[in-house]
Amino acid sequence: MIGGQSMLVVEDDSRTAAFVSSILRLAGFTCVEIDATTHEAEHHIRAPSPDFILVDLGLPELDGADFIRSARRSAFLNPILVIASATSDEDVPAALRAGADGYLFKEDLDVRLTAALRELG
């Protein structure tokens, strides 16, 4: 099931967040976009808990892997999908070790995002 589910989008780039949210809304998701501060992200994990989290690894105030680790420690069991730039040195393996369920490159979001969520959901 995809439609009607909630997605927390943790992304510091407003254009990317808007692009991702538009894809997700077309697929029937309810989206909450945050600009990646630790306290705000942790608040949105707790109440009510989203069905999915999409988290950027290259966050200015917060390491994506640390955020994922924190979410898992707080008993967040729903899928977490990482987004990273294919040309960056962001550490996708560290995010997977921290508890991410998968990853996508930002360059592929328009063609792969909804399919990846169906696989995880």
C-alpha positions in Angstrom: 0.0 0.0 0.0 1.3 3.4 -0.9 -1.6 5.9 -1.1 -2.6 7.5 2.2 0.6 6.9 4.0 2.7 9.5 5.6 6.3 10.5 4.7 8.8 12.5 6.7 11.2 14.2 4.3 14.4 15.3 6.0 16.2 17.4 3.5 18.0 20.7 3.8 17.7 21.8 0.1 14.3 23.4 -0.3 14.1 22.7 -4.1 14.9 19.0 -3.6 12.4 18.8 -0.7 9.7 20.4 -2.9 10.5 18.1 -5.8 10.4 14.9 -3.6 7.2 16.0 -2.0 5.5 16.7 -5.4 6.4 13.1 -6.5 5.2 11.7 -3.2 1.9 13.6 -3.2 1.2 12.4 -6.8 1.6 8.9 -5.4 -0.9 9.6 -2.6 1.5 10.3 0.3 0.9 12.9 3.0 4.3 14.7 3.4 5.9 16.6 6.2 9.0 18.4 5.0 11.5 19.6 7.5 14.8 21.4 7.0 16.8 18.9 9.0 17.4 20.2 12.4 17.9 17.5 15.0 15.2 18.5 17.4 12.6 19.0 14.7 13.3 15.7 13.0 13.2 13.8 16.3 9.9 15.5 17.2 8.3 14.3 13.9 9.5 10.7 14.5 7.6 10.4 17.8 4.1 11.7 17.3 2.5 10.6 15.2 5.1 8.3 13.7 5.4 8.5 9.9 5.0 5.4 7.7 8.3 6.2 6.0 11.3 8.5 6.4 13.3 9.9 3.5 16.5 11.4 4.7 19.3 13.2 3.0 22.8 12.2 4.0 24.4 15.6 3.4 22.7 17.6 6.1 24.4 20.8 7.5 23.5 20.4 11.2 23.0 16.7 11.4 24.8 13.7 10.0 22.2 11.5 8.2 23.6 8.3 9.6 23.5 9.7 13.1 19.8 10.7 12.6 19.0 7.2 11.4 20.8 5.6 14.3 18.9 7.9 16.7 15.6 7.0 15.0 16.3 3.3 15.4 17.3 3.8 19.1 14.0 5.5 19.7 12.2 2.4 18.4 11.3 3.8 15.0 10.7 0.5 13.0 9.2 1.8 9.8 11.3 2.0 6.6 14.0 4.7 6.2 15.2 5.4 2.8 18.4 7.5 2.2 18.9 9.9 -0.6 22.4 10.9 -1.6 24.1 12.7 -4.5 25.8 10.2 -6.8 28.8 12.6 -7.2 29.3 13.3 -3.5 31.4 11.5 -0.8 28.4 10.9 1.4 28.7 7.6 3.3 25.8 5.4 2.1 27.3 2.2 3.7 27.5 4.0 7.1 23.8 4.9 6.8 22.9 1.3 5.9 24.8 0.1 9.0 23.0 2.7 11.1 19.7 1.2 10.1 18.6 2.6 6.7 16.5 0.1 4.7 17.8 1.3 1.3 19.1 4.3 -0.7 18.5 6.2 -3.9 20.6 8.7 -5.7 19.0 12.1 -6.0 19.5 12.0 -9.7 17.2 8.9 -9.9 14.4 10.1 -7.6 12.0 11.0 -10.4 12.0 7.5 -11.9 12.7 5.3 -8.9 11.3 6.8 -5.8 7.7 5.4 -5.8 9.0 1.9 -6.9 11.5 1.9 -4.1 8.8 2.8 -1.6 6.6 0.0 -2.9 9.4 -2.5 -2.4 10.0 -1.3 1.2 6.3 -1.0 2.1 
